């Protein structure tokens, strides 16, 4: 599912994370590591949001060679989502649905499931941080992803929403979608056994 | 698809530049009444298509406007709240080009429309080569804009072509110099651009009027340059209130907070001060040069204080900058420069002291 080769990310000639070679099959992965270890940098590289050296492939697609395919199969929900306050949740949902080729049925199901349909018509400027987080997580599930990257998905979520997220992850996992999740807290999956990855000493290892 | 781009890019472009467009409309149609204004535009279009020199000037103006559109687009999509637009990468090249083309036409339409009318006037007056050139240039501008947007959207994962170096002035970064460090590290492109533009204009003025520099001409240019610097207080206030928002909890006297702005502006305008002392001291007395320097600092302080007004938005701020520009020009004719600088210093300090504690970040999330 995910292949990383000769990956290197530096800021001002200072190495943040380097991964000579890593192959991960379909699964749910917890990405662990101390603050500042480079978890978000790695996840943003995989999401194709920042430049990096080396190659990252998801299901054989490399963002440098097959941008569209990669962008359609890799979804990302950031830790602290920021959106323009003058847009509504519906504006963003419609935009994501079109770019990610999500069906109306999928959109309706996710909106109802996460409960964002109640406030999707309101401007995002009026959302609480929890509401914006739920919107961001919902957008992360739209389309036909093969890998969903969730950066600190639990922060600002209430208990009820954590349970909904757990259900969604299980459902998508059973449909063949893999997850790479950075989180200091864990979600407990009764039927699944996620693998653990550790970002330490500027590289990654499987625990 | 284009709907969301219209909201986040095109709509905002016209909102942010409302003052600029209002000024243009006033210049084009507000000064001369009724049909005479249309006749004047017709004469300008005739001149553009009738002379290659005028055509060259028009092309430069259209190019400058296109650069303004492109800079706006690139700046917007690099803001964290617009990072979701990265999903445009999921569109195939043809669809992406079409969506971005629509966006570019939306931004460039004032220039494009003027160009089309100019070409029509050219054809009517049988200036065929010039008219065709106008059309070709407009098409080129639309294409250049669209392709630049596509490249910008698709390059999130690519290494930047040029990496501007960061400037570390001092190893120890103390509070009064935070804004200067911010300019030289986080906003170096904007900062260097403004300073380069400012010194280039001063150099052009000195070169063109070497032996007959007048106080009035220098004053007008300095007021224009101060307005050109008005972008800096916006990013400084934003930096102070968002990224350094935690400083509000620190026991720093309000006056000391304000003095950080004053010191920054004093340092920022040092190149212009030194330039004038070096190049214009024979035609302008040192006292006038120093008073212009003081005026530049106080006017920037005034912009800063006004940014703390409740509900201040970019379009309102643009109006204020234009308003202050024209007001200062009027006052310069009758008032002593030192007096004007003193009034602005007092008003900006009082306003800052009054507004600082009442300031609330716009669009604060409710929990």
Interface residues (C-beta under 8 A of the other chain):
Chain A: X12 X45 X48 X49 X50 X51 X52 X63 X64 X67 X68 X71 X72 X78 X82 X83 X84 X85 X86 X87 X91 X92 X94 X95 X96 X98 X99 X100 X101 X125 X126 X127 X128 X129 X130 X132 X139
Chain B: X1 X3 X4 X7 X8 X80 X81 X82 X83 X84 X86 X87 X88 X89 X90 X91 X92 X154 X156 X157 X158 X159 X160 X166 X363 X365 X366 X367
